[in-house]
Amino acid sequence: MGDAIARTLREASANLGAVYPTSQRVKEILEQAESSASRLLGCDPHEVIFGANMTTLDFVLSRTAAREFSPGDEILISALDHDGGVAPWLELAHDKELVVRVVECDEDTRLDFDDLERKLSPRTRVVAFAWASNAIGTIVDAERVCRLAHEAGALAWIDAVHFAAHEPIDVRAVDADVLICSPYKFCGPHLGVAYGRASVLDSWRPYKARPAPMDPLGRRFATGTMPFELLAGFNATIDYLDSIGGFDAIVPYERSLGHRFLDSIPDTVTVYGLPSMEGRVPTFLLNVEGVPAAEVAQELAARDMGVWAHDSWYSLNLYQRLGYENQAVRLGFIHYNTPEEVDRLVAALVELSDRAG
Ligand SMILES: Cc1ncc(COP(=O)(O)O)c(C=O)c1O
């Protein structure tokens, strides 16, 4: 990926639309990126929108969708969401007098579908939710949420940032209207990628500079010059994922690491959220009895293991509901981790907890 980015900066530093070769080259890179993203997400290339990152795309697309919304219209978000999927709606609600309501999760952190059904109403315009929690790894049944949203006449709007690092995406299978993810979560460049259902995008008035073309469809929602070097990096990322067997290979492998971890951690480690690999990705939020989270992160960093300690993990609603004091440690496995690394991590957690007595 790094080579593809560097090569593009060296050999194709141009903008779209000119007749000279470097401009033709960035055109090819963009077309390939739309095609790669369409394969990743299961949509058509003209339904792909590139942006700076998920949060920026979410602010842009939510404002675009809401141009037709009226005071009193409702947006549902979920208690599992990262604030990148929440703040855009709160700010819109502030500007346009909309109502944002939070769909609860159960005690085990699964989305509460009874609460979703209770909160859906004829005023609901959007049901926005994270497909997987970045804090605790819980997966939401996206197909079921999308179905209920559509039955109520609302748009189904998915934050797939965390999910996309661990699981395959098919926007048609779940019937999403909008889905946003961030390639940096799956070994790609710092970039945001969105899908918008063609009929939905076509019904929106874009915020764009007027001479910029209206076609292909998705590009009308991307403002200004695209980061072509990052798009080249994104293409290399998709090639890389293909080269290791794609998600057919990644999912069972990562799950085996998650099982190995859960099966061997000591009782002195509290894992918040789902206790097994059922219904989750291998991302774990935990505390070690008697050891402050910041100290766990520090000790692991000293052993070359990169984990963070944080309070909310940007999941402010979930933070209130999980009820740990101050901070917790989040750690997770991805396809390049090895079973030996899982064992080394567990050994370090055991050592820290033994030391705490
Ligand atoms: C679930 C989830 N949503 C949204 C975001 C924000 O993504 P970005 O940094 O691309 O704006 C993150 C980032 O960690 C995330 O994990």
The ligand as a Tripos MOL2 file, in Angstrom:
@<TRIPOS>MOLECULE
LIG
   16    16     1     0     0
SMALL
NO_CHARGES

@<TRIPOS>ATOM
      1 C1        -17.5530    2.0450   15.0080 C.3       1 LIG1
      2 C2        -16.8330    3.3010   14.6000 C.ar      1 LIG1
      3 N1        -17.5250    4.2690   13.9940 N.ar      1 LIG1
      4 C3        -16.9510    5.3960   13.5760 C.ar      1 LIG1
      5 C4        -15.6080    5.6280   13.7770 C.ar      1 LIG1
      6 C5        -15.0050    6.8870   13.2710 C.3       1 LIG1
      7 O1        -14.2950    6.6000   12.1020 O.3       1 LIG1
      8 P1        -13.3400    7.6710   11.4180 P.3       1 LIG1
      9 O2        -12.1280    7.7820   12.2680 O.co2     1 LIG1
     10 O3        -13.0530    7.1210   10.0640 O.co2     1 LIG1
     11 O4        -14.0770    8.9570   11.3440 O.co2     1 LIG1
     12 C6        -14.8300    4.6550   14.4230 C.ar      1 LIG1
     13 C7        -13.4050    4.8810   14.6730 C.2       1 LIG1
     14 O5        -12.7710    4.2320   15.4590 O.2       1 LIG1
     15 C8        -15.4570    3.4590   14.8320 C.ar      1 LIG1
     16 O6        -14.7700    2.4790   15.4250 O.3       1 LIG1
@<TRIPOS>BOND
     1     1     2 1
     2     2     3 ar
     3     2    15 ar
     4     3     4 ar
     5     4     5 ar
     6     5     6 1
     7     5    12 ar
     8     6     7 1
     9     7     8 1
    10     8     9 2
    11     8    10 1
    12     8    11 1
    13    12    13 1
    14    12    15 ar
    15    13    14 2
    16    15    16 1
@<TRIPOS>SUBSTRUCTURE
     1 LIG1         1 GROUP 0 **** ****
